[in-house]
Amino acid sequence: MKWRGVWKLARPLPLAIWSVPTVFMGFLLQTHSAAKAMGLVLGLTLLAAMILQGVVTHGLNDLYDWDSGTDKETTGIISGGSRVLAQGLLGVRQIWMLVIVGSFIYAAISWYIFTVRGWGVLLWAGLGLFGAVSYSLPPLRFSYRPFAGEWGALFPTMASGVLLGAIAKNASMSAQIYVGAAIYGIYCVASVMQHHLADMEADWNAHPRKRTTPAYWWLQRHRSPLQIITGYEAVAMAVALGAAMWISSVFVPWIAVAAVALAITYTTPLHGGPWPLTRRDLALKLLAVAGVLSIIR
């Protein structure tokens, strides 16, 4: 096995701006005092999140998107998989082995944290694993079905990651944490839909057809996919506004994050080639990081 291939499959940059902020979103929203072994549990939670995304999710996504053909045809720069199969850095059997081993390690870490923090860990860790697997793995294969990818897999995985981040500090939960998980999950759904824009043609020509929500809205409904993405961002902004008014001022920056994201998406040129799409894709991801950092007091 080529370790360069494992590194490339994991895609460290997406991990740094996706998995790590997800855990810290919940950790920073947790206002209860630190429970025992907080440092160890936080470290393990971060490791589990990175394994779930970098190995399990990315591995399955690479396998099935390569098999359907979308990763072979895409012009996306940071979308379209890790390309380890195309470059011969890893084979199908090696990726399957990594997915299986990664799933076992994730489960083992979750079990240990359960012994320290209680039953909530199993619920949210199980939901996260379900979302990661069901996104690409048949028969559910949610990413190939409009609206199912974001609500059947992406939202529960991201929201559960926030909740597990809070549990890493203390198992006691509050409305602030649950609402924060909802805002973050909705925002991440919008961000991933923005990410899909560069792959719409390749997804639509895949076998089976990868009917992501943007591709479906653009190529079957013949309507702008930006309508869906800005709609999600508007919902995230509305929830953040309500949370800032009735729960905590900690959510005020998230109103701005969602508003700026909406403006960026609204100005996205759908016919300008991959680079303008990539710049906006990265901008939305970095905005999420800024939102998480804004919680630090």
Stockholm file with secondary structure:
# STOCKHOLM 1.0

chainA/1-297         MKWRGVWKLARPLPLAIWSVPTVFMGFLLQTHSAAKAMGLVLGLTLLAAMILQGVVTHGLNDLYDWDSGTDKETTGIISGGSRVLAQGLLGVRQIWMLVIVGSFIYAAISWYIFTVRGWGVLLWAGLGLFGAVSYSLPPLRFSYRPFAGEWGALFPTMASGVLLGAIAKNASMSAQIYVGAAIYGIYCVASVMQHHLADMEADWNAHPRKRTTPAYWWLQRHRSPLQIITGYEAVAMAVALGAAMWISSVFVPWIAVAAVALAITYTTPLHGGPWPLTRRDLALKLLAVAGVLSIIR
#=GR chainA/1-297 SS CCHHHHHHHHCHHHIIIIIHHHHHHHHHHCCSCCCTTHHHHHHHHHHHHHHIIIIIIHHHHHHHHHHHTHHHHCCCSSCSCCCTTTTTSSCHHHHHHHHHHHHHHHHHHHHHHHHHHCTHHHHHHHHHHHHHHHTTSTTTCGGGSTTHIIIIIIHHHHHHHHHHHHHHHCSCCCHHHHHHHHHHHHHHHHHHHHHHGGGHHHHHTSSSCCCCHHHHHHHTSCSCTHHHHHHHHHHHHHHHHHHHHHTCGGGHHHHHHHHHHHHHHHTCCTTSCHHHHHHHHHHHHHHHHHHHHTTCC
#=GC SS_cons         CCHHHHHHHHCHHHIIIIIHHHHHHHHHHCCSCCCTTHHHHHHHHHHHHHHIIIIIIHHHHHHHHHHHTHHHHCCCSSCSCCCTTTTTSSCHHHHHHHHHHHHHHHHHHHHHHHHHHCTHHHHHHHHHHHHHHHTTSTTTCGGGSTTHIIIIIIHHHHHHHHHHHHHHHCSCCCHHHHHHHHHHHHHHHHHHHHHHGGGHHHHHTSSSCCCCHHHHHHHTSCSCTHHHHHHHHHHHHHHHHHHHHHTCGGGHHHHHHHHHHHHHHHTCCTTSCHHHHHHHHHHHHHHHHHHHHTTCC
//
